[in-house]
Amino acid sequence: MSRFLFLQGLRIRIHSLFWLVIFTSVVTGQFLEVITLFVLVLIHELGHVTVAHSYGWRMSGIQLLPFGGVAHTEEWGTVPAREEVAVALAGPFHNVMMVLFGYVFFQMGWWSEEWMQYFVQGNTLMAGFNLLPIYPLDGGRILQALLSYRFSYRRTLTLSLTCSLTGACLILLWSVWGGSWNLNLCVIALFLLYSSGIAFKQRDYQYMRFLMKRSESTVSAQARIVRLQVNHDETLVSVLKRLQKEAYHVVMVRDSQGGWSPLPEEVLFRSFFHEKKPDCRMGDLIA
């Protein structure tokens, strides 16, 4: 079971295995080190939450795991990519700030050199590891946001999650055959592999959430305009898969006589969600 704490209205869930790690740290005499790492994880996740709240994101809580943490929200994929990048970078940024604090406290004589080195190393490893392009790490979310500027959102999900699965497999192989058996790294790699696999299987669900959000509120007036050229016999479903997250679309439908008829993206959403015609031909929408 997990335990719940509340910090300024934010639910913090502590995984039951955390207490096993605490018990082990007491037995091995590393209690202070382990507690410090978990505090750093909490600060990292609160960095995400702080920036997310500034954008008006709905945050459901933070889960602290034996090897890290996760800030839970339903906003990924339904908000501008620049916000996703800023929220993802906020966690590693807080770790960088902790490194600076560590050096300052050492220079002021409050910390020993040994403790300062442990503190700096912990923050550096946490920030660096989280920037790996593997979902659900911060780097994986940043990669997904950046790809959305270039590719359709459906393809963005497939590309980013395929990269995540590949990266998680490489870490797993390294933990086993990289020179010496590393149990902690192996467990982390398995968690990343599992999370990426689940996200890959649910990519259609994430894609549908994107479409639903776009049907309710379009992109900003400053968004670039993309003109999609389609044939009159293409289905609505196939055209929707070509929509980009950071663009407004005008669909140019080529009719049987070779002419072009424009359709704004709102027509596609209305036909798909309200008129329930996912398999209709594009030619039918301009008839």
KOLLO-794902 format. One record per residue (C-alpha): residue in one letter; residue number from 1; x negated, y, z negated. Coordinates in nm, 4 decimals. Layout:
<midren residuo="A" num="NUM" x="X" y="Y" z="Z"/>
...
REM end
This chain:
<midren residuo="M" num="1" x="0.0000" y="0.0000" z="0.0000"/>
<midren residuo="S" num="2" x="-0.0947" y="0.3634" z="0.0422"/>
<midren residuo="R" num="3" x="-0.0652" y="0.6452" z="-0.2064"/>
<midren residuo="F" num="4" x="0.0629" y="0.9927" z="-0.1291"/>
<midren residuo="L" num="5" x="-0.0548" y="1.3319" z="-0.2454"/>
<midren residuo="F" num="6" x="0.0855" y="1.6707" z="-0.1482"/>
<midren residuo="L" num="7" x="-0.1298" y="1.9743" z="-0.0748"/>
<midren residuo="Q" num="8" x="0.0669" y="2.2939" z="-0.0056"/>
<midren residuo="G" num="9" x="0.3515" y="2.0918" z="0.1434"/>
<midren residuo="L" num="10" x="0.1209" y="1.8666" z="0.3476"/>
<midren residuo="R" num="11" x="0.1466" y="1.4953" z="0.2769"/>
<midren residuo="I" num="12" x="-0.1893" y="1.3261" z="0.2300"/>
<midren residuo="R" num="13" x="-0.1819" y="0.9486" z="0.2519"/>
<midren residuo="I" num="14" x="-0.4677" y="0.7502" z="0.1027"/>
<midren residuo="H" num="15" x="-0.5107" y="0.4020" z="0.2438"/>
<midren residuo="S" num="16" x="-0.5171" y="0.1202" z="-0.0100"/>
<midren residuo="L" num="17" x="-0.8594" y="0.0047" z="0.1135"/>
<midren residuo="F" num="18" x="-0.9948" y="0.3369" z="-0.0098"/>
<midren residuo="W" num="19" x="-0.9686" y="0.2089" z="-0.3655"/>
<midren residuo="L" num="20" x="-1.1673" y="-0.1004" z="-0.2691"/>
<midren residuo="V" num="21" x="-1.4399" y="0.1259" z="-0.1337"/>
<midren residuo="I" num="22" x="-1.4326" y="0.3270" z="-0.4589"/>
<midren residuo="F" num="23" x="-1.4656" y="0.0083" z="-0.6651"/>
<midren residuo="T" num="24" x="-1.7558" y="-0.1093" z="-0.4507"/>
<midren residuo="S" num="25" x="-1.9273" y="0.2276" z="-0.4823"/>
<midren residuo="V" num="26" x="-1.9024" y="0.2099" z="-0.8623"/>
<midren residuo="V" num="27" x="-2.0553" y="-0.1375" z="-0.8653"/>
<midren residuo="T" num="28" x="-2.3396" y="-0.0353" z="-0.6336"/>
<midren residuo="G" num="29" x="-2.4031" y="0.2980" z="-0.8053"/>
<midren residuo="Q" num="30" x="-2.3027" y="0.5103" z="-0.5029"/>
<midren residuo="F" num="31" x="-1.9820" y="0.6597" z="-0.6395"/>
<midren residuo="L" num="32" x="-2.0889" y="1.0239" z="-0.6012"/>
<midren residuo="E" num="33" x="-2.2065" y="0.9679" z="-0.2422"/>
<midren residuo="V" num="34" x="-1.8826" y="0.7972" z="-0.1376"/>
<midren residuo="I" num="35" x="-1.6634" y="1.0608" z="-0.3022"/>
<midren residuo="T" num="36" x="-1.8653" y="1.3308" z="-0.1252"/>
<midren residuo="L" num="37" x="-1.8081" y="1.1668" z="0.2135"/>
<midren residuo="F" num="38" x="-1.4349" y="1.1463" z="0.1546"/>
<midren residuo="V" num="39" x="-1.4259" y="1.5125" z="0.0537"/>
<midren residuo="L" num="40" x="-1.6058" y="1.5939" z="0.3792"/>
<midren residuo="V" num="41" x="-1.3487" y="1.3894" z="0.5717"/>
<midren residuo="L" num="42" x="-1.0680" y="1.5792" z="0.3986"/>
<midren residuo="I" num="43" x="-1.2307" y="1.9147" z="0.4819"/>
<midren residuo="H" num="44" x="-1.2722" y="1.7979" z="0.8431"/>
<midren residuo="E" num="45" x="-0.9036" y="1.7063" z="0.8720"/>
<midren residuo="L" num="46" x="-0.7900" y="2.0245" z="0.6968"/>
<midren residuo="G" num="47" x="-0.9834" y="2.2122" z="0.9647"/>
<midren residuo="H" num="48" x="-0.7579" y="2.0537" z="1.2265"/>
<midren residuo="V" num="49" x="-0.4477" y="2.1295" z="1.0214"/>
<midren residuo="T" num="50" x="-0.5400" y="2.4943" z="0.9635"/>
<midren residuo="V" num="51" x="-0.5839" y="2.5734" z="1.3329"/>
<midren residuo="A" num="52" x="-0.2819" y="2.3618" z="1.4280"/>
<midren residuo="H" num="53" x="-0.0636" y="2.5575" z="1.1849"/>
<midren residuo="S" num="54" x="-0.1898" y="2.8848" z="1.3343"/>
<midren residuo="Y" num="55" x="-0.0462" y="2.7704" z="1.6681"/>
<midren residuo="G" num="56" x="0.2809" y="2.6663" z="1.5086"/>
<midren residuo="W" num="57" x="0.2242" y="2.2919" z="1.5431"/>
<midren residuo="R" num="58" x="0.4325" y="2.0571" z="1.3325"/>
<midren residuo="M" num="59" x="0.1950" y="1.8552" z="1.1126"/>
<midren residuo="S" num="60" x="0.3333" y="1.5464" z="0.9402"/>
<midren residuo="G" num="61" x="0.0318" y="1.4812" z="0.7182"/>
<midren residuo="I" num="62" x="-0.3211" y="1.3496" z="0.6799"/>
<midren residuo="Q" num="63" x="-0.4224" y="0.9870" z="0.6376"/>
<midren residuo="L" num="64" x="-0.7547" y="0.9126" z="0.4703"/>
<midren residuo="L" num="65" x="-0.9063" y="0.5829" z="0.5812"/>
<midren residuo="P" num="66" x="-1.2066" y="0.3965" z="0.4370"/>
<midren residuo="F" num="67" x="-1.4146" y="0.5180" z="0.7327"/>
<midren residuo="G" num="68" x="-1.2566" y="0.8509" z="0.8267"/>
<midren residuo="G" num="69" x="-0.9283" y="1.0344" z="0.8539"/>
<midren residuo="V" num="70" x="-0.6439" y="1.1247" z="1.0895"/>
<midren residuo="A" num="71" x="-0.4314" y="1.4409" z="1.1028"/>
<midren residuo="H" num="72" x="-0.0877" y="1.3356" z="1.2260"/>
<midren residuo="T" num="73" x="0.1167" y="1.5524" z="1.4632"/>
<midren residuo="E" num="74" x="0.3612" y="1.5050" z="1.7487"/>
<midren residuo="E" num="75" x="0.2302" y="1.8004" z="1.9484"/>
<midren residuo="W" num="76" x="-0.0511" y="1.6329" z="2.1448"/>
<midren residuo="G" num="77" x="0.0383" y="1.6431" z="2.5127"/>
<midren residuo="T" num="78" x="0.3245" y="1.8907" z="2.4731"/>
<midren residuo="V" num="79" x="0.1228" y="2.2075" z="2.4067"/>
<midren residuo="P" num="80" x="-0.1281" y="2.4019" z="2.6217"/>
<midren residuo="A" num="81" x="-0.4627" y="2.2303" z="2.6713"/>
<midren residuo="R" num="82" x="-0.6496" y="2.5267" z="2.5248"/>
<midren residuo="E" num="83" x="-0.4667" y="2.4748" z="2.1948"/>
<midren residuo="E" num="84" x="-0.5532" y="2.1043" z="2.1959"/>
<midren residuo="V" num="85" x="-0.9220" y="2.1860" z="2.2501"/>
<midren residuo="A" num="86" x="-0.9217" y="2.4458" z="1.9715"/>
<midren residuo="V" num="87" x="-0.7511" y="2.2124" z="1.7231"/>
<midren residuo="A" num="88" x="-0.9842" y="1.9246" z="1.8131"/>
<midren residuo="L" num="89" x="-1.2965" y="2.1406" z="1.7742"/>
<midren residuo="A" num="90" x="-1.1822" y="2.2801" z="1.4394"/>
<midren residuo="G" num="91" x="-1.2769" y="1.9607" z="1.2528"/>
<midren residuo="P" num="92" x="-1.6411" y="1.9404" z="1.3739"/>
<midren residuo="F" num="93" x="-1.6684" y="2.3181" z="1.3314"/>
<midren residuo="H" num="94" x="-1.5893" y="2.2829" z="0.9617"/>
<midren residuo="N" num="95" x="-1.8629" y="2.0188" z="0.9339"/>
<midren residuo="V" num="96" x="-2.1099" y="2.2603" z="1.0941"/>
<midren residuo="M" num="97" x="-2.0098" y="2.5226" z="0.8385"/>
<midren residuo="M" num="98" x="-2.0677" y="2.2697" z="0.5608"/>
<midren residuo="V" num="99" x="-2.4206" y="2.2140" z="0.6955"/>
<midren residuo="L" num="100" x="-2.4868" y="2.5871" z="0.6644"/>
<midren residuo="F" num="101" x="-2.3465" y="2.5892" z="0.3113"/>
<midren residuo="G" num="102" x="-2.5746" y="2.2984" z="0.2243"/>
<midren residuo="Y" num="103" x="-2.8845" y="2.4908" z="0.3327"/>
<midren residuo="V" num="104" x="-2.7665" y="2.8031" z="0.1479"/>
<midren residuo="F" num="105" x="-2.7069" y="2.6120" z="-0.1771"/>
<midren residuo="F" num="106" x="-3.0510" y="2.4517" z="-0.1461"/>
<midren residuo="Q" num="107" x="-3.2203" y="2.7877" z="-0.0893"/>
<midren residuo="M" num="108" x="-3.0412" y="2.9290" z="-0.3935"/>
<midren residuo="G" num="109" x="-3.1731" y="2.6437" z="-0.6044"/>
<midren residuo="W" num="110" x="-2.8324" y="2.4920" z="-0.6786"/>
<midren residuo="W" num="111" x="-2.9019" y="2.1646" z="-0.4978"/>
<midren residuo="S" num="112" x="-3.2028" y="1.9393" z="-0.4823"/>
<midren residuo="E" num="113" x="-3.3698" y="1.8740" z="-0.1482"/>
<midren residuo="E" num="114" x="-3.2610" y="1.5099" z="-0.1563"/>
<midren residuo="W" num="115" x="-2.8949" y="1.5962" z="-0.2135"/>
<midren residuo="M" num="116" x="-2.9077" y="1.8718" z="0.0501"/>
<midren residuo="Q" num="117" x="-3.0454" y="1.6257" z="0.3067"/>
<midren residuo="Y" num="118" x="-2.7724" y="1.3729" z="0.2263"/>
<midren residuo="F" num="119" x="-2.5032" y="1.6413" z="0.2537"/>
<midren residuo="V" num="120" x="-2.6401" y="1.7771" z="0.5831"/>
<midren residuo="Q" num="121" x="-2.6841" y="1.4302" z="0.7300"/>
<midren residuo="G" num="122" x="-2.3288" y="1.3307" z="0.6374"/>
<midren residuo="N" num="123" x="-2.1779" y="1.6387" z="0.8021"/>
<midren residuo="T" num="124" x="-2.3986" y="1.6099" z="1.1092"/>
<midren residuo="L" num="125" x="-2.3104" y="1.2458" z="1.1678"/>
<midren residuo="M" num="126" x="-1.9409" y="1.3133" z="1.1103"/>
<midren residuo="A" num="127" x="-1.9320" y="1.6037" z="1.3554"/>
<midren residuo="G" num="128" x="-2.1412" y="1.4243" z="1.6175"/>
<midren residuo="F" num="129" x="-1.9506" y="1.0962" z="1.5990"/>
<midren residuo="N" num="130" x="-1.6119" y="1.2697" z="1.6198"/>
<midren residuo="L" num="131" x="-1.7181" y="1.4443" z="1.9405"/>
<midren residuo="L" num="132" x="-1.7630" y="1.1144" z="2.1236"/>
<midren residuo="P" num="133" x="-1.5151" y="1.0989" z="2.4177"/>
<midren residuo="I" num="134" x="-1.3144" y="0.8165" z="2.2602"/>
<midren residuo="Y" num="135" x="-0.9505" y="0.8369" z="2.1539"/>
<midren residuo="P" num="136" x="-0.8379" y="0.9169" z="1.8846"/>
<midren residuo="L" num="137" x="-1.1640" y="1.0949" z="1.8015"/>
<midren residuo="D" num="138" x="-1.1821" y="1.4689" z="1.8620"/>
<midren residuo="G" num="139" x="-1.4008" y="1.4201" z="2.1680"/>
<midren residuo="G" num="140" x="-1.1404" y="1.1897" z="2.3224"/>
<midren residuo="R" num="141" x="-0.8690" y="1.4510" z="2.2749"/>
<midren residuo="I" num="142" x="-1.0938" y="1.7230" z="2.4184"/>
<midren residuo="L" num="143" x="-1.1694" y="1.5062" z="2.7222"/>
<midren residuo="Q" num="144" x="-0.7981" y="1.4481" z="2.7771"/>
<midren residuo="A" num="145" x="-0.7218" y="1.8199" z="2.7531"/>
<midren residuo="L" num="146" x="-1.0000" y="1.9143" z="2.9968"/>
<midren residuo="L" num="147" x="-0.8981" y="1.6497" z="3.2509"/>
<midren residuo="S" num="148" x="-0.5444" y="1.7896" z="3.2484"/>
<midren residuo="Y" num="149" x="-0.6771" y="2.1039" z="3.4211"/>
<midren residuo="R" num="150" x="-0.7883" y="1.8955" z="3.7205"/>
<midren residuo="F" num="151" x="-0.5620" y="1.5920" z="3.7490"/>
<midren residuo="S" num="152" x="-0.1942" y="1.5108" z="3.7144"/>
<midren residuo="Y" num="153" x="-0.0981" y="1.4431" z="3.3542"/>
<midren residuo="R" num="154" x="-0.0118" y="1.0805" z="3.4313"/>
<midren residuo="R" num="155" x="-0.3562" y="1.0236" z="3.5802"/>
<midren residuo="T" num="156" x="-0.5197" y="1.2253" z="3.3009"/>
<midren residuo="L" num="157" x="-0.3846" y="0.9805" z="3.0436"/>
<midren residuo="T" num="158" x="-0.5056" y="0.6790" z="3.2402"/>
<midren residuo="L" num="159" x="-0.8548" y="0.8207" z="3.3000"/>
<midren residuo="S" num="160" x="-0.9145" y="0.9458" z="2.9449"/>
<midren residuo="L" num="161" x="-0.7873" y="0.6293" z="2.7772"/>
<midren residuo="T" num="162" x="-0.9846" y="0.4053" z="3.0133"/>
<midren residuo="C" num="163" x="-1.2940" y="0.6030" z="2.9149"/>
<midren residuo="S" num="164" x="-1.1995" y="0.5562" z="2.5487"/>
<midren residuo="L" num="165" x="-1.1624" y="0.1803" z="2.5842"/>
<midren residuo="T" num="166" x="-1.4977" y="0.1605" z="2.7607"/>
<midren residuo="G" num="167" x="-1.6691" y="0.3709" z="2.4950"/>
<midren residuo="A" num="168" x="-1.5206" y="0.1683" z="2.2094"/>
<midren residuo="C" num="169" x="-1.6376" y="-0.1563" z="2.3752"/>
<midren residuo="L" num="170" x="-1.9905" y="-0.0169" z="2.4114"/>
<midren residuo="I" num="171" x="-2.0013" y="0.0802" z="2.0424"/>
<midren residuo="L" num="172" x="-1.8771" y="-0.2664" z="1.9473"/>
<midren residuo="L" num="173" x="-2.1463" y="-0.4317" z="2.1581"/>
<midren residuo="W" num="174" x="-2.4115" y="-0.2051" z="2.0088"/>
<midren residuo="S" num="175" x="-2.2969" y="-0.2846" z="1.6535"/>
<midren residuo="V" num="176" x="-2.3415" y="-0.6575" z="1.7223"/>
<midren residuo="W" num="177" x="-2.6392" y="-0.6747" z="1.9586"/>
<midren residuo="G" num="178" x="-2.8044" y="-0.3363" z="1.9170"/>
<midren residuo="G" num="179" x="-3.0923" y="-0.4711" z="1.7132"/>
<midren residuo="S" num="180" x="-2.9298" y="-0.5542" z="1.3806"/>
<midren residuo="W" num="181" x="-2.5780" y="-0.6433" z="1.2707"/>
<midren residuo="N" num="182" x="-2.3940" y="-0.3296" z="1.1545"/>
<midren residuo="L" num="183" x="-2.0684" y="-0.4230" z="0.9826"/>
<midren residuo="N" num="184" x="-1.9469" y="-0.0667" z="0.9232"/>
<midren residuo="L" num="185" x="-2.0022" y="0.0342" z="1.2854"/>
<midren residuo="C" num="186" x="-1.8349" y="-0.2866" z="1.4004"/>
<midren residuo="V" num="187" x="-1.5230" y="-0.2124" z="1.1944"/>
<midren residuo="I" num="188" x="-1.5091" y="0.1442" z="1.3267"/>
<midren residuo="A" num="189" x="-1.5490" y="0.0200" z="1.6845"/>
<midren residuo="L" num="190" x="-1.2656" y="-0.2296" z="1.6378"/>
<midren residuo="F" num="191" x="-1.0418" y="0.0455" z="1.5001"/>
<midren residuo="L" num="192" x="-1.1226" y="0.2699" z="1.7976"/>
<midren residuo="L" num="193" x="-1.0649" y="-0.0167" z="2.0394"/>
<midren residuo="Y" num="194" x="-0.7298" y="-0.0937" z="1.8790"/>
<midren residuo="S" num="195" x="-0.6199" y="0.2722" z="1.8753"/>
<midren residuo="S" num="196" x="-0.7242" y="0.3278" z="2.2372"/>
<midren residuo="G" num="197" x="-0.5497" y="0.0077" z="2.3428"/>
<midren residuo="I" num="198" x="-0.2257" y="0.1084" z="2.1747"/>
<midren residuo="A" num="199" x="-0.2437" y="0.4551" z="2.3305"/>
<midren residuo="F" num="200" x="-0.3101" y="0.3011" z="2.6735"/>
<midren residuo="K" num="201" x="-0.0032" y="0.0798" z="2.6427"/>
<midren residuo="Q" num="202" x="0.2049" y="0.3793" z="2.5318"/>
<midren residuo="R" num="203" x="0.0778" y="0.6194" z="2.7981"/>
<midren residuo="D" num="204" x="0.4139" y="0.6078" z="2.9790"/>
<midren residuo="Y" num="205" x="0.5833" y="0.7180" z="2.6568"/>
<midren residuo="Q" num="206" x="0.3365" y="1.0065" z="2.6228"/>
<midren residuo="Y" num="207" x="0.3948" y="1.0965" z="2.9875"/>
<midren residuo="M" num="208" x="0.7726" y="1.1040" z="2.9328"/>
<midren residuo="R" num="209" x="0.7297" y="1.3328" z="2.6316"/>
<midren residuo="F" num="210" x="0.5323" y="1.5667" z="2.8560"/>
<midren residuo="L" num="211" x="0.8102" y="1.5679" z="3.1159"/>
<midren residuo="M" num="212" x="1.0782" y="1.6283" z="2.8539"/>
<midren residuo="K" num="213" x="0.8858" y="1.9204" z="2.7064"/>
<midren residuo="R" num="214" x="0.8312" y="2.0736" z="3.0497"/>
<midren residuo="S" num="215" x="1.1992" y="2.0369" z="3.1332"/>
<midren residuo="E" num="216" x="1.2839" y="2.2384" z="2.8209"/>
<midren residuo="S" num="217" x="1.0190" y="2.5091" z="2.8561"/>
<midren residuo="T" num="218" x="0.7954" y="2.5718" z="3.1564"/>
<midren residuo="V" num="219" x="0.4336" y="2.6869" z="3.1513"/>
<midren residuo="S" num="220" x="0.3361" y="3.0482" z="3.0961"/>
<midren residuo="A" num="221" x="0.3751" y="3.3126" z="3.3645"/>
<midren residuo="Q" num="222" x="-0.0043" y="3.3214" z="3.4023"/>
<midren residuo="A" num="223" x="-0.0242" y="2.9537" z="3.4998"/>
<midren residuo="R" num="224" x="-0.1584" y="2.8746" z="3.8426"/>
<midren residuo="I" num="225" x="0.0874" y="2.7653" z="4.1081"/>
<midren residuo="V" num="226" x="0.0373" y="2.4270" z="4.2728"/>
<midren residuo="R" num="227" x="0.2160" y="2.3407" z="4.5954"/>
<midren residuo="L" num="228" x="0.2766" y="1.9700" z="4.6369"/>
<midren residuo="Q" num="229" x="0.3385" y="1.8485" z="4.9893"/>
<midren residuo="V" num="230" x="0.5669" y="1.5456" z="4.9960"/>
<midren residuo="N" num="231" x="0.7614" y="1.3545" z="5.2592"/>
<midren residuo="H" num="232" x="1.1393" y="1.3545" z="5.2588"/>
<midren residuo="D" num="233" x="1.1539" y="0.9795" z="5.1858"/>
<midren residuo="E" num="234" x="0.9370" y="0.9923" z="4.8707"/>
<midren residuo="T" num="235" x="1.1203" y="0.9171" z="4.5477"/>
<midren residuo="L" num="236" x="1.1635" y="1.1658" z="4.2662"/>
<midren residuo="V" num="237" x="0.9808" y="0.9368" z="4.0219"/>
<midren residuo="S" num="238" x="0.6702" y="0.9198" z="4.2405"/>
<midren residuo="V" num="239" x="0.6576" y="1.2974" z="4.2790"/>
<midren residuo="L" num="240" x="0.6951" y="1.3588" z="3.9043"/>
<midren residuo="K" num="241" x="0.3840" y="1.1473" z="3.8461"/>
<midren residuo="R" num="242" x="0.1853" y="1.4071" z="4.0413"/>
<midren residuo="L" num="243" x="0.2735" y="1.6989" z="3.8128"/>
<midren residuo="Q" num="244" x="-0.0108" y="1.8702" z="3.6301"/>
<midren residuo="K" num="245" x="0.0113" y="1.9926" z="3.2749"/>
<midren residuo="E" num="246" x="-0.1501" y="2.3316" z="3.3247"/>
<midren residuo="A" num="247" x="0.0286" y="2.4417" z="3.6414"/>
<midren residuo="Y" num="248" x="0.3649" y="2.5425" z="3.7827"/>
<midren residuo="H" num="249" x="0.4742" y="2.3368" z="4.0822"/>
<midren residuo="V" num="250" x="0.6514" y="2.4204" z="4.4030"/>
<midren residuo="V" num="251" x="0.7296" y="2.1020" z="4.5943"/>
<midren residuo="M" num="252" x="0.7117" y="2.1426" z="4.9714"/>
<midren residuo="V" num="253" x="0.9353" y="1.8741" z="5.1231"/>
<midren residuo="R" num="254" x="0.8659" y="1.7794" z="5.4834"/>
<midren residuo="D" num="255" x="1.1922" y="1.7024" z="5.6595"/>
<midren residuo="S" num="256" x="1.2503" y="1.4656" z="5.9520"/>
<midren residuo="Q" num="257" x="1.2077" y="1.7513" z="6.2024"/>
<midren residuo="G" num="258" x="0.8640" y="1.8434" z="6.0689"/>
<midren residuo="G" num="259" x="0.9709" y="2.1556" z="5.8814"/>
<midren residuo="W" num="260" x="0.9003" y="2.2382" z="5.5170"/>
<midren residuo="S" num="261" x="1.1550" y="2.3160" z="5.2460"/>
<midren residuo="P" num="262" x="1.0418" y="2.4459" z="4.9024"/>
<midren residuo="L" num="263" x="1.1776" y="2.3093" z="4.5767"/>
<midren residuo="P" num="264" x="1.0864" y="2.4595" z="4.2352"/>
<midren residuo="E" num="265" x="0.9935" y="2.2105" z="3.9660"/>
<midren residuo="E" num="266" x="1.3126" y="2.2922" z="3.7720"/>
<midren residuo="V" num="267" x="1.5138" y="2.1138" z="4.0418"/>
<midren residuo="L" num="268" x="1.3116" y="1.7972" z="3.9844"/>
<midren residuo="F" num="269" x="1.3673" y="1.8054" z="3.6089"/>
<midren residuo="R" num="270" x="1.7386" y="1.8726" z="3.6469"/>
<midren residuo="S" num="271" x="1.7798" y="1.5828" z="3.8890"/>
<midren residuo="F" num="272" x="1.5779" y="1.3478" z="3.6688"/>
<midren residuo="F" num="273" x="1.7103" y="1.4278" z="3.3213"/>
<midren residuo="H" num="274" x="2.0576" y="1.5759" z="3.3711"/>
<midren residuo="E" num="275" x="2.1800" y="1.4202" z="3.6931"/>
<midren residuo="K" num="276" x="2.0104" y="1.0845" z="3.6175"/>
<midren residuo="K" num="277" x="1.8798" y="1.0311" z="3.9702"/>
<midren residuo="P" num="278" x="1.5215" y="0.9066" z="3.9231"/>
<midren residuo="D" num="279" x="1.5157" y="0.7037" z="4.2465"/>
<midren residuo="C" num="280" x="1.6671" y="0.9665" z="4.4745"/>
<midren residuo="R" num="281" x="1.4730" y="1.0690" z="4.7854"/>
<midren residuo="M" num="282" x="1.3236" y="1.4130" z="4.8031"/>
<midren residuo="G" num="283" x="1.5138" y="1.4745" z="5.1249"/>
<midren residuo="D" num="284" x="1.8384" y="1.4349" z="4.9340"/>
<midren residuo="L" num="285" x="1.7435" y="1.7237" z="4.7042"/>
<midren residuo="I" num="286" x="1.7186" y="1.9700" z="4.9927"/>
<midren residuo="A" num="287" x="2.0227" y="1.8449" z="5.1802"/>
REM end
